[in-house]
Amino acid sequence: MSSFAFETGEDFAIAMDERDPLKTYRERFLFPKTADGGDFIYFCGHSLGLQPKTAAAYIEQELKDWAQLGVEGHFRATNPWMPYHKLLTERTAALVGAKPLEVVVMNSLTVNLHLMMVPFYRPTRARHKIVIERGAFPSDQYAVKSQILFHGFDPATSLIELTPLPGEFCLRDEKIEALIEHSGDEIALIMLGGVNYATGQAYDMAGITRAGHARGCVVGFDLAHAAGNLPLKLNEWGPDFAVWCSYKYLNGGPGCVAGCFVHERHARSSELPRFAGWWGHDERARFEVGPDFRAMPGAEGWQLSNPSILSLAVLRASMDIFSEAGMQRLRTKSVMLTSYLEFLLNQRSSSSFSIVTPQEKDRRGAQLSIRIPKNGHALCERLMQEGVAGDWREPDTFRVAPVPLYNSYRDVFRFVQRFNAAIESAAQ
Ligand SMILES: Cc1ncc(COP(=O)(O)O)c(C=O)c1O
């Protein structure tokens, strides 16, 4: 996208917004307000997406049905609660490039990661290692280390952390594949983020899956920063499982019910061990209080509990908007917005900050990670007080994401103005 002729003036941003086919979607979200009543420049959708204006009505419907019907709402609510999660299946499948059989919304991300490691991390003496990124999100680190310990192994010898070359911040694809090639027969599970939460680097999920499977490894992805950010083709790429949360790019609200993918080749496997619960049991017999568990085929068979309907209601509100906008159109705009942000930031050569996210569009999503070695945290807090939301990751990273669903070119322009002013005043 660097070949696109971006311009530095605000009139360029205004003209781009006028031409933007997705420009009206901004109106469908609630922006936090500054002290003088203006909208925040909200570049924090990689952390918590904004609230759809329709969310309250979707929740209200369920509260009304609950008030009027009580327990009968499970079967007689406007959208009966018993199969409510299925209202999200088709759209979730489309979002991640899966078949409906392969996806389910349930639990939260880390819970799903643990649940997936029950069938998919089965270490033996010869093959017991898990590959993650060095500096993977802490919850992922805790989850994989605790699984290694749970199986009687030692993270010191069973965890491989992929590390960038000295002086670099991102991993090289060829280095990931070389490690898999070299150590493949000791690796039980490769578990990477689709997009690294700190650097914003997107990995070659198809290539990693191919390389891992060729060496007999199980492959899973944490798509927290990829779902709703990048077009995904999980069925085609073929990882064994994937998990993601719904409160970032998917705008499902804080702590929203999460997503889970299990590839169709495992849909009817009776050999895979699982931690079972009644919501994963054959739905035709869910209320027959029999003692024997019979798993639903596909991802639904990994459910444990009846899900939070109020949380799913918000996710429906959001996914209705998301599906209407369409992932491909969102990605087209996202590539432009992020490239424009990069272009404007690069107008100023400064030793005070640098962008660590890869420049190639195929190696990143919406997020840019800006490394600010000195006083960056204070700068980020100052911007937040001024109504400019990004977030800070220790030790030195300011993460910002212009989100194509509700951010504009003008937001990008104004963000860079404010950012430059903050950098200048921090230098004085
Ligand atoms: C990459 C990644 N993994 C895991 C998590 C943890 O998510 P949860 O609290 O929903 O389990 C997050 C949360 O931001 C994340 O960014």
Ligand as a Chemical Component Dictionary entry (heavy atoms), coordinates in Angstrom:
data_LIG
# 
_chem_comp.id                   LIG 
_chem_comp.type                 NON-POLYMER 
_chem_comp.pdbx_formal_charge   0 
_chem_comp.three_letter_code    LIG 
# 
loop_
_chem_comp_atom.comp_id 
_chem_comp_atom.atom_id 
_chem_comp_atom.alt_atom_id 
_chem_comp_atom.type_symbol 
_chem_comp_atom.charge 
_chem_comp_atom.model_Cartn_x 
_chem_comp_atom.model_Cartn_y 
_chem_comp_atom.model_Cartn_z 
_chem_comp_atom.pdbx_ordinal 
LIG C1 C1 C 0 -3.423  -12.625 22.914 1  
LIG C2 C2 C 0 -4.328  -12.782 24.103 2  
LIG N1 N1 N 0 -4.456  -14.001 24.643 3  
LIG C3 C3 C 0 -5.249  -14.184 25.735 4  
LIG C4 C4 C 0 -5.944  -13.137 26.314 5  
LIG C5 C5 C 0 -6.760  -13.398 27.538 6  
LIG O1 O1 O 0 -8.100  -13.339 27.311 7  
LIG P1 P1 P 0 -9.213  -13.774 28.342 8  
LIG O2 O2 O 0 -9.120  -12.896 29.555 9  
LIG O3 O3 O 0 -10.483 -13.501 27.602 10 
LIG O4 O4 O 0 -9.019  -15.203 28.684 11 
LIG C6 C6 C 0 -5.839  -11.857 25.752 12 
LIG C7 C7 C 0 -6.551  -10.699 26.352 13 
LIG O5 O5 O 0 -6.413  -9.560  25.979 14 
LIG C8 C8 C 0 -4.995  -11.674 24.624 15 
LIG O6 O6 O 0 -4.812  -10.457 24.070 16 
# 
loop_
_chem_comp_bond.comp_id 
_chem_comp_bond.atom_id_1 
_chem_comp_bond.atom_id_2 
_chem_comp_bond.value_order 
_chem_comp_bond.pdbx_ordinal 
LIG C1 C2 SING 1  
LIG C2 N1 SING 2  
LIG C2 C8 DOUB 3  
LIG N1 C3 DOUB 4  
LIG C3 C4 SING 5  
LIG C4 C5 SING 6  
LIG C4 C6 DOUB 7  
LIG C5 O1 SING 8  
LIG O1 P1 SING 9  
LIG P1 O2 DOUB 10 
LIG P1 O3 SING 11 
LIG P1 O4 SING 12 
LIG C6 C7 SING 13 
LIG C6 C8 SING 14 
LIG C7 O5 DOUB 15 
LIG C8 O6 SING 16 
# 
